[in-house]
Amino acid sequence: MPPTGHGSGLPSAEIDAAGNIYVAWQDCRFRSGCSSNGIVYSTSSNGTTWSAVTRVPIDATISSVDHFIPGFGIDHTTSGSTAELGLYCSFHPNANCSRPTCQLAVGFISSINAGATWSTLQTVAGPMSLAQVAGSTQGSTVGDYISTSMVNGRSVSIFAVGKTPTNGQAFDESLYTVAGGLALRSGTTPSTNGPVLFSTANHPTARITLPVRN
């Protein structure tokens, strides 16, 4: 495995058309004073020898934004220096916050040249308060996993979004995606896709129903 670094989140792994492995995770090693997490990755052609840990340049190393829960995807028809990469992740716009003040959002960033250059981060959901997401014995959570897939050259992921309850609801958190996926790019121009449009709450037929055994 690649170096574990300073992060506590689960890694996200993908493979390109040539069999090269990419593993991404949250890590604070490039942050000033290790004060918040960025997203980093390492690559390997054989699973034994790994490249140096590389930072995804979402923002400056002095940034106070905290990034975590990466979902890393690769277009499986691409490889080498032209590998097309897509990364969704959750983030706190300001890591220096408490539960009542923290905001949570979901962002997307991509590269069409194997990480040589990256697009600017595009916010696709949020910000939302921690009170709007599920609670657990370990605090507020939107799930500790996320996956990213490439479909016809576009990046698709599913992520949890909490909203203010309406119509007497006690809680409103559903799974969403960006309709049509997001275009991969390495420049600074954001995708022209609209906001998050699909929700399992708004489309009950998309809910997953598991068989019941007696």
ZASEVO-44961 format. One record per residue: residue number from 1; residue in one letter; x, y, z of N, C-alpha, C in turn. Coordinates in Angstrom, 2 decimals. Example, Ala and Ser with C-alpha at 12.3 -4.5 7.8 and 13.67 -1.06 7.14 Angstrom:
R   nr  rest      n.X      n.Y      n.Z     ca.X     ca.Y     ca.Z      c.X      c.Y      c.Z
R    1     A    13.19    -5.69     7.80    12.30    -4.50     7.80    13.20    -3.30     7.80
R    2     S    12.85    -2.25     7.08    13.67    -1.06     7.14    12.90     0.03     7.87
This chain:
R   nr  rest      n.X      n.Y      n.Z     ca.X     ca.Y     ca.Z      c.X      c.Y      c.Z
R    1     M     0.83    -1.20     0.00     0.00     0.00     0.00     0.87     1.25     0.00
R    2     P     0.35     2.38    -0.49     1.09     3.63    -0.44     1.20     4.11     0.99
R    3     P     2.06     5.12     1.25     2.18     5.64     2.60     0.82     6.09     3.12
R    4     T     0.57     5.86     4.41    -0.73     6.20     4.99    -0.85     7.67     5.33
R    5     G     0.26     8.36     5.50     0.21     9.80     5.76    -0.40    10.12     7.10
R    6     H    -1.04    11.30     7.18    -1.55    11.81     8.43    -3.08    11.81     8.47
R    7     G    -3.72    11.29     7.45    -5.16    11.35     7.38    -5.80    10.18     8.12
R    8     S    -7.10    10.32     8.44    -7.82     9.27     9.14    -8.92     8.67     8.29
R    9     G    -9.13     9.19     7.05   -10.23     8.73     6.23    -9.87     7.51     5.41
R   10     L   -10.90     6.87     4.87   -10.70     5.71     4.03   -10.15     6.13     2.67
R   11     P    -9.23     5.35     2.09    -8.70     5.68     0.76    -9.69     5.33    -0.33
R   12     S    -9.46     5.88    -1.51   -10.27     5.58    -2.70    -9.31     5.16    -3.80
R   13     A    -9.53     4.00    -4.40    -8.58     3.44    -5.37    -9.21     3.26    -6.73
R   14     E    -8.40     3.43    -7.78    -8.83     3.23    -9.16    -7.65     2.70    -9.98
R   15     I    -7.94     2.27   -11.21    -6.91     1.72   -12.09    -7.14     2.24   -13.50
R   16     D    -6.05     2.56   -14.22    -6.20     3.08   -15.59    -6.12     1.94   -16.60
R   17     A    -6.19     2.28   -17.89    -6.24     1.27   -18.94    -4.98     0.43   -19.02
R   18     A    -3.86     0.96   -18.52    -2.60     0.23   -18.58    -2.33    -0.57   -17.31
R   19     G    -3.26    -0.54   -16.36    -3.07    -1.29   -15.13    -2.39    -0.51   -14.03
R   20     N    -2.18     0.79   -14.22    -1.58     1.60   -13.17    -2.62     1.90   -12.10
R   21     I    -2.21     1.76   -10.84    -3.10     1.94    -9.70    -2.95     3.35    -9.14
R   22     Y    -4.07     3.97    -8.85    -4.09     5.28    -8.17    -4.83     5.10    -6.85
R   23     V    -4.27     5.60    -5.78    -4.95     5.59    -4.48    -4.93     7.00    -3.91
R   24     A    -6.10     7.52    -3.54    -6.23     8.86    -2.98    -6.77     8.79    -1.56
R   25     W    -6.36     9.74    -0.73    -6.86     9.81     0.65    -6.70    11.22     1.18
R   26     Q    -7.35    11.49     2.31    -7.21    12.80     2.94    -5.94    12.82     3.78
R   27     D    -5.26    13.96     3.81    -3.96    14.01     4.45    -3.59    15.47     4.73
R   28     C    -2.96    15.71     5.86    -2.61    17.09     6.23    -1.13    17.41     6.07
R   29     R    -0.34    16.48     5.51     1.12    16.65     5.50     1.59    17.89     4.74
R   30     F     0.81    18.36     3.76     1.21    19.54     3.00     0.63    20.83     3.56
R   31     R    -0.18    20.72     4.61    -0.79    21.91     5.21     0.14    22.52     6.25
R   32     S     0.13    23.83     6.34     0.92    24.52     7.34     0.47    24.09     8.74
R   33     G     1.38    23.49     9.50     1.06    23.05    10.85     0.10    21.87    10.89
R   34     C    -0.12    21.22     9.75    -1.04    20.08     9.67    -2.42    20.46    10.23
R   35     S    -2.84    21.68     9.91    -4.04    22.26    10.52    -5.34    21.80     9.87
R   36     S    -5.28    21.28     8.66    -6.47    20.78     7.98    -6.02    19.80     6.89
R   37     N    -6.96    19.08     6.32    -6.63    18.07     5.33    -6.81    18.56     3.90
R   38     G    -5.89    18.13     3.04    -6.08    18.21     1.61    -6.31    16.79     1.12
R   39     I    -6.36    16.61    -0.20    -6.44    15.27    -0.78    -5.13    14.98    -1.50
R   40     V    -4.57    13.81    -1.26    -3.31    13.41    -1.88    -3.50    12.05    -2.55
R   41     Y    -2.52    11.67    -3.38    -2.60    10.36    -4.02    -1.20     9.83    -4.32
R   42     S    -1.14     8.53    -4.55     0.09     7.86    -4.93    -0.26     6.85    -6.01
R   43     T     0.71     6.53    -6.87     0.44     5.61    -7.97     1.45     4.46    -7.97
R   44     S     1.04     3.37    -8.59     1.92     2.21    -8.68     1.57     1.41    -9.94
R   45     S     2.58     0.84   -10.55     2.35    -0.02   -11.72     2.31    -1.49   -11.34
R   46     N     2.68    -1.79   -10.08     2.75    -3.21    -9.68     2.19    -3.49    -8.29
R   47     G     1.76    -2.46    -7.56     1.22    -2.65    -6.23     2.28    -2.81    -5.16
R   48     T     3.55    -2.83    -5.54     4.65    -2.99    -4.58     5.44    -1.71    -4.41
R   49     T     5.78    -1.08    -5.52     6.52     0.17    -5.50     5.57     1.32    -5.80
R   50     W     5.60     2.35    -4.96     4.65     3.45    -5.08     5.38     4.77    -5.30
R   51     S     4.73     5.65    -6.01     5.30     6.98    -6.26     5.26     7.81    -4.98
R   52     A     5.99     8.92    -5.02     5.91     9.86    -3.90     4.48    10.38    -3.79
R   53     V     4.09    10.69    -2.57     2.75    11.22    -2.35     2.62    12.58    -3.03
R   54     T     1.57    12.74    -3.82     1.34    13.97    -4.58     0.08    14.66    -4.08
R   55     R     0.14    15.96    -3.96    -1.01    16.74    -3.50    -1.92    17.09    -4.66
R   56     V    -3.22    16.90    -4.51    -4.18    17.44    -5.48    -4.31    18.93    -5.16
R   57     P    -3.95    19.82    -6.09    -3.88    21.25    -5.78    -5.26    21.92    -5.77
R   58     I    -6.09    21.49    -4.84    -7.44    22.05    -4.73    -7.37    23.51    -4.31
R   59     D    -6.48    23.80    -3.37    -6.28    25.17    -2.91    -4.87    25.28    -2.35
R   60     A    -4.53    26.44    -1.81    -3.17    26.69    -1.32    -2.88    25.86    -0.07
R   61     T    -1.61    25.60     0.18    -1.23    24.83     1.36    -1.50    25.58     2.66
R   62     I    -1.71    26.88     2.58    -2.05    27.66     3.78    -3.55    27.80     3.95
R   63     S    -4.31    27.14     3.10    -5.77    27.23     3.15    -6.32    26.67     4.46
R   64     S    -7.43    27.23     4.92    -8.10    26.74     6.11    -9.26    25.80     5.77
R   65     V    -9.40    25.46     4.47   -10.43    24.53     4.05   -10.00    23.10     4.40
R   66     D   -10.92    22.30     4.89   -10.63    20.92     5.27   -11.33    19.98     4.29
R   67     H   -10.55    19.18     3.54   -11.09    18.26     2.53   -11.01    16.83     3.03
R   68     F   -12.03    16.03     2.74   -12.03    14.65     3.23   -13.03    13.81     2.42
R   69     I   -13.07    12.51     2.70   -13.90    11.53     2.01   -13.76    11.65     0.48
R   70     P   -12.59    11.34    -0.06   -12.42    11.43    -1.52   -13.08    10.27    -2.25
R   71     G   -13.62    10.56    -3.41   -14.09     9.54    -4.34   -13.32     9.74    -5.63
R   72     F   -12.36     8.87    -5.90   -11.41     9.05    -7.00   -11.83     8.17    -8.18
R   73     G   -11.90     8.74    -9.38   -12.29     7.98   -10.55   -11.34     8.20   -11.71
R   74     I   -11.21     7.20   -12.58   -10.36     7.28   -13.77   -11.16     6.76   -14.97
R   75     D   -11.06     7.44   -16.08   -11.63     6.92   -17.32   -10.81     5.69   -17.72
R   76     H   -11.41     4.52   -17.68   -10.68     3.27   -17.89   -10.21     3.07   -19.32
R   77     T   -10.55     3.96   -20.22   -10.04     3.89   -21.59    -8.78     4.74   -21.75
R   78     T    -8.35     5.43   -20.70    -7.18     6.31   -20.76    -6.09     5.80   -19.83
R   79     S    -4.86     6.23   -20.10    -3.74     5.79   -19.27    -2.54     6.71   -19.49
R   80     G    -1.49     6.46   -18.69    -0.25     7.21   -18.85    -0.44     8.70   -18.66
R   81     S     0.24     9.48   -19.49     0.21    10.94   -19.35    -1.11    11.56   -19.77
R   82     T    -1.98    10.77   -20.39    -3.29    11.29   -20.80    -4.43    10.66   -19.98
R   83     A    -4.09    10.06   -18.85    -5.13     9.50   -17.99    -6.06    10.62   -17.51
R   84     E    -7.35    10.37   -17.59    -8.34    11.37   -17.20    -8.88    11.02   -15.82
R   85     L    -8.72    11.96   -14.89    -9.01    11.74   -13.48   -10.15    12.64   -13.02
R   86     G   -11.00    12.11   -12.17   -12.06    12.90   -11.56   -12.10    12.65   -10.07
R   87     L   -12.30    13.68    -9.29   -12.29    13.55    -7.83   -13.43    14.35    -7.22
R   88     Y   -14.34    13.64    -6.55   -15.34    14.28    -5.70   -14.85    14.18    -4.27
R   89     C   -15.16    15.15    -3.44   -14.81    15.07    -2.03   -15.72    15.98    -1.23
R   90     S   -15.82    15.69     0.05   -16.52    16.58     0.97   -15.53    17.58     1.54
R   91     F   -16.03    18.72     1.99   -15.11    19.68     2.61   -15.85    20.64     3.54
R   92     H   -15.09    21.09     4.56   -15.53    22.19     5.41   -14.87    23.45     4.85
R   93     P   -15.62    24.46     4.44   -15.00    25.70     3.94   -14.06    26.34     4.94
R   94     N   -14.31    26.11     6.23   -13.42    26.62     7.27   -13.26    25.52     8.32
R   95     A   -12.04    24.98     8.42   -11.78    23.89     9.35   -11.86    24.34    10.80
R   96     N   -11.67    25.63    11.03   -11.68    26.17    12.40   -13.12    26.48    12.80
R   97     C   -13.88    25.40    13.08   -15.29    25.58    13.41   -15.70    24.56    14.45
R   98     S   -16.86    24.76    15.02   -17.43    23.82    15.97   -18.70    23.24    15.35
R   99     R   -19.30    22.27    16.03   -20.48    21.63    15.45   -21.59    22.63    15.11
R  100     P   -21.87    23.62    15.96   -22.94    24.56    15.60   -22.59    25.47    14.42
R  101     T   -21.29    25.68    14.15   -20.90    26.64    13.13   -20.34    26.01    11.86
R  102     C   -19.97    24.73    11.91   -19.36    24.09    10.74   -20.34    24.00     9.59
R  103     Q   -19.84    24.23     8.39   -20.59    24.04     7.16   -19.95    22.89     6.38
R  104     L   -20.77    22.15     5.65   -20.29    21.00     4.89   -20.72    21.14     3.44
R  105     A   -19.81    20.84     2.51   -20.12    20.94     1.08   -19.46    19.78     0.35
R  106     V   -19.84    19.60    -0.91   -19.26    18.58    -1.78   -18.68    19.27    -3.01
R  107     G   -17.46    18.92    -3.38   -16.80    19.56    -4.52   -16.29    18.55    -5.53
R  108     F   -15.95    19.05    -6.72   -15.43    18.21    -7.79   -14.26    18.91    -8.46
R  109     I   -13.21    18.14    -8.76   -12.03    18.65    -9.44   -11.55    17.55   -10.39
R  110     S   -10.92    17.91   -11.51   -10.54    16.90   -12.50    -9.25    17.26   -13.22
R  111     S    -8.71    16.26   -13.90    -7.51    16.44   -14.70    -7.61    15.55   -15.94
R  112     I    -7.15    16.05   -17.08    -7.14    15.23   -18.30    -5.72    14.90   -18.74
R  113     N    -4.75    15.13   -17.85    -3.36    14.81   -18.18    -2.64    14.14   -17.00
R  114     A    -3.33    13.18   -16.38    -2.75    12.35   -15.32    -2.30    13.15   -14.11
R  115     G    -2.94    14.29   -13.86    -2.61    15.08   -12.69    -1.55    16.12   -12.90
R  116     A    -1.07    16.29   -14.14    -0.07    17.34   -14.39    -0.67    18.71   -14.10
R  117     T    -1.91    18.92   -14.49    -2.65    20.14   -14.14    -4.08    19.73   -13.78
R  118     W    -4.73    20.57   -12.99    -6.07    20.28   -12.51    -6.99    21.47   -12.76
R  119     S    -8.28    21.17   -12.83    -9.28    22.23   -12.92    -9.43    22.90   -11.56
R  120     T   -10.18    23.98   -11.51   -10.53    24.56   -10.22   -11.65    23.74    -9.58
R  121     L   -11.71    23.76    -8.26   -12.74    23.01    -7.56   -14.11    23.63    -7.84
R  122     Q   -15.06    22.79    -8.16   -16.43    23.22    -8.39   -17.32    22.67    -7.26
R  123     T   -18.00    23.54    -6.55   -18.91    23.10    -5.51   -20.19    22.59    -6.16
R  124     V   -20.57    21.36    -5.85   -21.76    20.76    -6.45   -22.91    20.57    -5.46
R  125     A   -22.64    20.70    -4.17   -23.69    20.59    -3.16   -23.26    21.33    -1.90
R  126     G   -24.26    21.91    -1.22   -23.98    22.63     0.02   -23.72    24.10    -0.22
R  127     P   -23.32    24.81     0.84   -23.02    24.24     2.16   -24.27    23.89     2.95
R  128     M   -24.11    22.93     3.84   -25.18    22.50     4.74   -24.62    22.49     6.16
R  129     S   -25.47    22.62     7.14   -25.02    22.57     8.52   -24.91    21.12     8.98
R  130     L   -24.14    20.87    10.02   -24.00    19.51    10.53   -25.29    19.01    11.15
R  131     A   -26.15    19.93    11.56   -27.45    19.53    12.11   -28.36    18.94    11.04
R  132     Q   -28.01    19.15     9.76   -28.84    18.67     8.66   -28.41    17.29     8.16
R  133     V   -27.36    16.73     8.75   -26.90    15.40     8.33   -27.04    14.42     9.49
R  134     A   -26.96    13.14     9.18   -27.21    12.09    10.17   -26.22    12.14    11.32
R  135     G   -26.71    11.85    12.49   -25.85    11.74    13.66   -25.45    10.29    13.89
R  136     S   -24.36    10.11    14.60   -23.89     8.76    14.93   -23.13     8.83    16.24
R  137     T   -22.66     7.69    16.71   -21.87     7.68    17.94   -20.53     8.38    17.76
R  138     Q   -20.15     8.64    16.50   -18.90     9.33    16.21   -19.13    10.75    15.70
R  139     G   -20.33    11.25    15.89   -20.63    12.61    15.46   -21.46    12.62    14.18
R  140     S   -21.60    13.79    13.58   -22.36    13.92    12.34   -21.64    13.22    11.19
R  141     T   -22.40    12.60    10.30   -21.77    11.85     9.22   -22.63    11.83     7.97
R  142     V   -21.97    11.85     6.81   -22.66    11.69     5.53   -22.26    10.36     4.88
R  143     G   -21.70     9.47     5.69   -21.19     8.21     5.15   -19.69     8.33     4.98
R  144     D   -18.96     7.24     5.27   -17.51     7.30     5.22   -16.96     6.72     3.92
R  145     Y   -17.75     6.81     2.84   -17.30     6.25     1.57   -17.98     7.01     0.44
R  146     I   -17.32     7.05    -0.69   -17.87     7.67    -1.90   -17.11     7.07    -3.08
R  147     S   -17.77     6.90    -4.20   -17.13     6.35    -5.38   -17.40     7.26    -6.57
R  148     T   -16.48     7.27    -7.52   -16.62     8.08    -8.73   -16.44     7.19    -9.95
R  149     S   -17.33     7.32   -10.91   -17.26     6.53   -12.14   -17.26     7.44   -13.35
R  150     M   -16.66     6.98   -14.44   -16.63     7.72   -15.69   -17.61     7.09   -16.68
R  151     V   -18.51     7.90   -17.20   -19.50     7.42   -18.15   -19.49     8.35   -19.37
R  152     N   -19.07     7.82   -20.51   -19.02     8.61   -21.74   -18.23     9.92   -21.56
R  153     G   -17.10     9.81   -20.88   -16.24    10.96   -20.70   -16.69    11.95   -19.64
R  154     R   -17.69    11.59   -18.85   -18.16    12.47   -17.79   -18.06    11.75   -16.45
R  155     S   -17.89    12.54   -15.40   -17.65    11.99   -14.07   -18.94    11.99   -13.26
R  156     V   -19.26    10.83   -12.69   -20.51    10.65   -11.96   -20.22    10.13   -10.56
R  157     S   -20.91    10.69    -9.58   -20.79    10.20    -8.21   -22.13    10.38    -7.52
R  158     I   -22.33     9.68    -6.43   -23.52     9.81    -5.61   -23.08    10.19    -4.20
R  159     F   -23.73    11.19    -3.62   -23.32    11.70    -2.32   -24.54    12.15    -1.53
R  160     A   -24.39    12.18    -0.21   -25.49    12.56     0.68   -25.56    14.07     0.84
R  161     V   -26.79    14.60     0.83   -27.01    16.03     1.04   -28.12    16.20     2.08
R  162     G   -27.84    16.97     3.12   -28.84    17.27     4.13   -29.50    18.60     3.84
R  163     K   -30.80    18.66     4.04   -31.56    19.88     3.81   -32.45    20.20     5.01
R  164     T   -32.92    21.41     5.09   -33.84    21.79     6.15   -35.15    21.04     5.97
R  165     P   -35.62    20.33     6.99   -36.86    19.56     6.86   -38.05    20.45     6.55
R  166     T   -38.97    19.93     5.74   -40.19    20.65     5.40   -41.39    19.73     5.59
R  167     N   -42.59    20.30     5.57   -43.84    19.53     5.65   -43.88    18.58     6.83
R  168     G   -43.36    19.06     7.96   -43.43    18.26     9.17   -42.38    17.18     9.29
R  169     Q   -41.46    17.10     8.33   -40.41    16.09     8.41   -39.50    16.38     9.60
R  170     A   -39.02    15.32    10.22   -38.05    15.48    11.30   -36.62    15.52    10.76
R  171     F   -36.45    15.00     9.55   -35.09    14.86     9.01   -35.18    14.76     7.50
R  172     D   -34.23    15.36     6.79   -34.24    15.33     5.32   -32.82    15.21     4.80
R  173     E   -32.36    13.98     4.62   -31.05    13.71     4.03   -31.22    12.60     3.01
R  174     S   -30.87    12.88     1.77   -31.04    11.92     0.68   -29.75    11.82    -0.12
R  175     L   -29.71    10.85    -1.03   -28.57    10.70    -1.93   -28.83    11.43    -3.23
R  176     Y   -27.82    12.15    -3.70   -27.95    12.97    -4.90   -26.81    12.68    -5.87
R  177     T   -27.02    13.10    -7.11   -25.95    13.13    -8.10   -26.16    14.36    -8.98
R  178     V   -25.19    14.70    -9.80   -25.34    15.79   -10.75   -25.86    15.21   -12.06
R  179     A   -27.00    15.68   -12.51   -27.62    15.12   -13.71   -26.67    15.22   -14.89
R  180     G   -26.42    14.10   -15.55   -25.55    14.08   -16.72   -24.08    13.98   -16.41
R  181     G   -23.70    14.04   -15.14   -22.30    13.98   -14.78   -21.58    15.29   -15.05
R  182     L   -20.32    15.35   -14.70   -19.51    16.56   -14.88   -18.39    16.31   -15.89
R  183     A   -18.16    17.27   -16.75   -17.12    17.15   -17.77   -15.74    17.18   -17.12
R  184     L   -14.83    16.39   -17.69   -13.45    16.38   -17.22   -12.68    17.49   -17.92
R  185     R   -11.85    18.18   -17.17   -11.05    19.26   -17.74    -9.86    19.51   -16.84
R  186     S    -8.88    20.24   -17.34    -7.72    20.61   -16.53    -7.58    22.12   -16.44
R  187     G    -8.47    22.86   -17.11    -8.40    24.31   -17.07    -9.19    24.89   -15.92
R  188     T    -9.40    26.19   -15.97   -10.07    26.88   -14.87   -11.55    27.11   -15.13
R  189     T   -12.02    26.78   -16.35   -13.43    26.99   -16.67   -14.27    25.89   -16.03
R  190     P   -15.27    26.24   -15.20   -16.08    25.21   -14.55   -17.02    24.54   -15.53
R  191     S   -17.51    23.38   -15.16   -18.51    22.71   -15.98   -19.77    23.56   -16.05
R  192     T   -20.49    23.44   -17.16   -21.72    24.21   -17.32   -22.94    23.44   -16.84
R  193     N   -22.71    22.26   -16.25   -23.85    21.51   -15.73   -24.60    22.30   -14.68
R  194     G   -25.88    22.04   -14.56   -26.68    22.72   -13.56   -26.44    22.16   -12.17
R  195     P   -27.27    22.54   -11.23   -27.13    22.08    -9.85   -27.49    20.62    -9.71
R  196     V   -27.34    20.11    -8.50   -27.71    18.74    -8.22   -29.20    18.58    -8.48
R  197     L   -29.57    17.64    -9.35   -30.95    17.53    -9.79   -31.63    16.23    -9.39
R  198     F   -30.87    15.19    -9.18   -31.47    13.88    -8.94   -31.41    13.53    -7.47
R  199     S   -32.50    13.05    -6.92   -32.54    12.65    -5.53   -33.39    11.41    -5.38
R  200     T   -32.95    10.49    -4.54   -33.78     9.32    -4.28   -35.05     9.71    -3.55
R  201     A   -35.04    10.86    -2.89   -36.25    11.32    -2.21   -37.28    11.80    -3.22
R  202     N   -36.81    12.43    -4.31   -37.72    12.96    -5.31   -38.11    11.91    -6.35
R  203     H   -37.35    10.83    -6.42   -37.62     9.77    -7.39   -37.67     8.43    -6.65
R  204     P   -38.79     8.13    -5.99   -38.87     6.91    -5.16   -38.55     5.64    -5.93
R  205     T   -38.78     5.62    -7.25   -38.51     4.40    -8.01   -37.02     4.11    -8.09
R  206     A   -36.20     5.09    -7.74   -34.75     4.88    -7.78   -34.23     4.31    -6.46
R  207     R   -35.09     4.22    -5.47   -34.65     3.67    -4.20   -34.26     2.20    -4.35
R  208     I   -33.30     1.76    -3.58   -32.88     0.37    -3.62   -33.73    -0.42    -2.64
R  209     T   -34.42    -1.44    -3.12   -35.25    -2.28    -2.26   -34.63    -3.65    -2.14
R  210     L   -34.33    -4.04    -0.93   -33.70    -5.33    -0.70   -34.76    -6.40    -0.43
R  211     P   -34.54    -7.63    -0.91   -35.51    -8.71    -0.65   -35.58    -9.05     0.83
R  212     V   -36.75    -9.40     1.28   -36.96    -9.77     2.67   -37.07   -11.27     2.78
R  213     R   -36.29   -11.85     3.68   -36.34   -13.31     3.89   -37.04   -13.59     5.21
R  214     N   -37.85   -14.64     5.21   -38.53   -15.04     6.45   -37.57   -15.77     7.36
